Amino acid sequence: MRKETITIVENNTNSELFISIKEKISRIFTIVGKIFFVVGIILIGLGIYFFVDNTNFDKTSKTIEATITAIYVRSAPTYDRDVSVNQDITILIEYKIDGNQYERLLSYYDTSMYVGKTIPIKYNPDNHNDIRYSLDITQYIFISIGVLIVIMGMAVVISIKRKQIKTNPYE
């Protein structure tokens, strides 16, 4: 009886190439996750800055009613099929402090605003031109979006690291 020896020669180039591509994708996702994390932290920082600034302003400010005297709509054409124009809306408000009449542009707008409507504003007693709309929620938007982006970034990095530990438990 004749014995044949079969030699199996593995071609490692394909598996090494696959691992190399997999590692590159893993690195890219890790970098993207870290970028999300940093951007989220920056947004949270901006939100905290606006929150502290508004809180300090609220401590010294006084609230009065202002009347909307005009609504300015600036439209710019867009090239999206679904939306024909991009609108930037600014309102002109009028208010009185100590008998003096003031007019200021306010960049905040919501759909319930109309000419003649009174809205609450806060003003700095030392500088009557320093005003803010009472219902400004900018800081909460920054903090909320920042937290979501941080969570997304952490989730990406953690999932990549877990996969790496499962595939290479001794590294």
Phi, psi and omega per residue, in radians:
M1 nan 2.383 -3.078
R2 -1.735 2.294 3.115
K3 -1.736 2.275 3.088
E4 -1.869 2.398 3.096
T5 -1.804 2.221 3.129
I6 -1.835 2.192 3.113
T7 -1.886 2.180 3.123
I8 -1.720 2.121 3.121
V9 -1.860 2.090 -3.139
E10 -1.538 2.459 3.078
N11 -1.748 1.720 -3.072
N12 -1.384 -0.185 -3.070
T13 -1.126 -0.683 3.130
N14 -1.187 -0.776 -3.128
S15 -1.195 -0.632 3.092
E16 -1.167 -0.670 3.107
L17 -1.124 -0.759 3.130
F18 -1.083 -0.767 3.126
I19 -1.140 -0.692 3.136
S20 -1.078 -0.787 3.113
I21 -1.130 -0.737 3.139
K22 -1.086 -0.718 3.110
E23 -1.153 -0.695 3.124
K24 -1.117 -0.768 3.107
I25 -1.097 -0.721 3.111
S26 -1.065 -0.752 3.121
R27 -1.134 -0.725 3.132
I28 -1.078 -0.808 3.130
F29 -1.134 -0.619 3.093
T30 -1.118 -0.755 3.114
I31 -1.119 -0.775 3.117
V32 -1.068 -0.759 3.108
G33 -1.058 -0.723 3.126
K34 -1.188 -0.644 3.079
I35 -1.111 -0.779 3.082
F36 -1.001 -0.768 -3.123
F37 -1.046 -0.827 -3.116
V38 -1.135 -0.768 3.124
V39 -1.090 -0.719 3.100
G40 -1.073 -0.748 3.112
I41 -1.100 -0.699 3.103
I42 -1.096 -0.775 3.123
L43 -1.119 -0.707 3.078
I44 -1.087 -0.738 3.098
G45 -1.056 -0.759 3.084
L46 -1.095 -0.739 3.106
G47 -1.064 -0.736 3.108
I48 -1.151 -0.712 3.093
Y49 -1.026 -0.849 3.128
F50 -1.101 -0.676 3.134
F51 -1.092 -0.821 3.140
V52 -1.132 -0.737 3.129
D53 -1.072 -0.794 3.128
N54 -1.174 -0.654 3.119
T55 -1.122 -0.769 3.095
N56 -1.127 -0.672 3.100
F57 -1.136 -0.713 -3.128
D58 -1.108 -0.535 -3.120
K59 -1.134 -0.589 -3.071
T60 -1.882 -0.225 -3.033
S61 -1.406 2.861 3.043
K62 -2.129 2.603 -3.106
T63 -1.801 2.342 3.051
I64 -2.420 3.008 3.081
E65 -1.711 2.366 3.078
A66 -2.095 2.642 -3.134
T67 -1.877 2.318 3.077
I68 -1.320 2.106 -3.116
T69 -1.827 -0.348 3.111
A70 -2.781 2.641 3.049
I71 -2.175 2.090 -3.121
Y72 -1.798 2.211 3.119
V73 -2.040 2.076 3.080
R74 -1.890 2.094 -3.096
S75 -1.896 2.467 3.061
A76 -2.236 2.297 -3.132
P77 -1.158 2.520 3.056
T78 -2.079 2.946 -3.085
Y79 -1.902 0.345 3.088
D80 -1.543 2.416 -3.121
R81 -1.164 -0.598 -3.039
D82 -1.412 -0.510 -3.096
V83 -2.082 2.156 -3.059
S84 -1.519 -0.502 -3.128
V85 -2.446 2.696 3.024
N86 -1.905 2.139 -3.020
Q87 -1.911 2.390 3.017
D88 -2.022 1.998 -3.034
I89 -1.936 2.258 3.099
T90 -2.229 2.483 3.118
I91 -1.994 2.570 3.052
L92 -1.780 2.200 3.136
I93 -2.060 2.718 3.126
E94 -2.211 2.372 3.128
Y95 -2.608 2.769 -3.132
K96 -2.095 2.347 3.038
I97 -2.327 2.170 3.138
D98 0.909 0.674 3.101
G99 1.436 -0.110 3.124
N100 -1.659 2.375 -3.140
Q101 -1.585 2.355 3.116
Y102 -2.234 2.565 3.019
E103 -2.230 2.361 -3.138
R104 -2.522 2.610 3.003
L105 -1.520 2.438 3.119
L106 -2.165 2.207 -3.073
S107 -1.467 -0.081 3.107
Y108 -1.507 2.408 3.106
Y109 -2.602 2.427 2.926
D110 -2.336 2.893 -2.983
T111 -1.200 -0.219 3.113
S112 -1.452 -0.115 -3.111
M113 -1.467 2.478 3.109
Y114 -2.662 2.831 3.136
V115 -1.112 2.243 -3.122
G116 1.768 -0.283 3.137
K117 -1.293 2.477 3.046
T118 -1.704 2.423 -3.137
I119 -2.265 2.622 3.101
P120 -1.389 2.306 3.024
I121 -2.233 2.764 3.057
K122 -1.968 2.454 3.134
Y123 -2.285 2.710 3.102
N124 -1.467 2.123 -3.123
P125 -1.073 -0.427 3.131
D126 -1.479 -0.371 -3.141
N127 -2.497 1.718 -3.039
H128 -1.179 -0.208 3.068
N129 -1.513 -0.197 3.118
D130 -1.521 1.683 -3.074
I131 -2.168 2.780 3.052
R132 -2.532 2.537 3.073
Y133 -1.261 2.330 -3.022
S134 -1.105 -0.489 -3.043
L135 -1.785 0.477 -3.134
D136 -1.208 2.211 -3.087
I137 -2.075 0.382 -3.079
T138 -0.955 -0.794 -3.073
Q139 -1.102 -0.625 -3.138
Y140 -1.230 -0.594 3.090
I141 -1.149 -0.821 3.128
F142 -1.046 -0.811 -3.110
I143 -1.127 -0.778 -3.120
S144 -1.092 -0.846 3.132
I145 -1.129 -0.691 3.112
G146 -1.062 -0.770 3.126
V147 -1.101 -0.758 3.124
L148 -1.078 -0.743 -3.130
I149 -1.191 -0.676 3.089
V150 -1.083 -0.777 3.130
I151 -1.080 -0.755 3.112
M152 -1.082 -0.783 3.134
G153 -1.090 -0.766 3.116
M154 -1.125 -0.703 -3.127
A155 -1.093 -0.720 3.134
V156 -1.128 -0.859 -3.105
V157 -1.109 -0.774 -3.127
I158 -1.120 -0.743 -3.132
S159 -1.147 -0.653 3.095
I160 -1.142 -0.783 -3.128
K161 -1.127 -0.681 3.107
R162 -1.106 -0.732 3.113
K163 -1.115 -0.680 3.121
Q164 -1.147 -0.682 3.125
I165 -1.172 -0.687 3.138
K166 -1.176 -0.662 -3.101
T167 -1.457 -0.527 3.138
N168 -2.258 1.292 -3.029
P169 -1.177 -0.309 -3.089
Y170 -1.793 0.081 3.130
E171 -1.809 nan nan
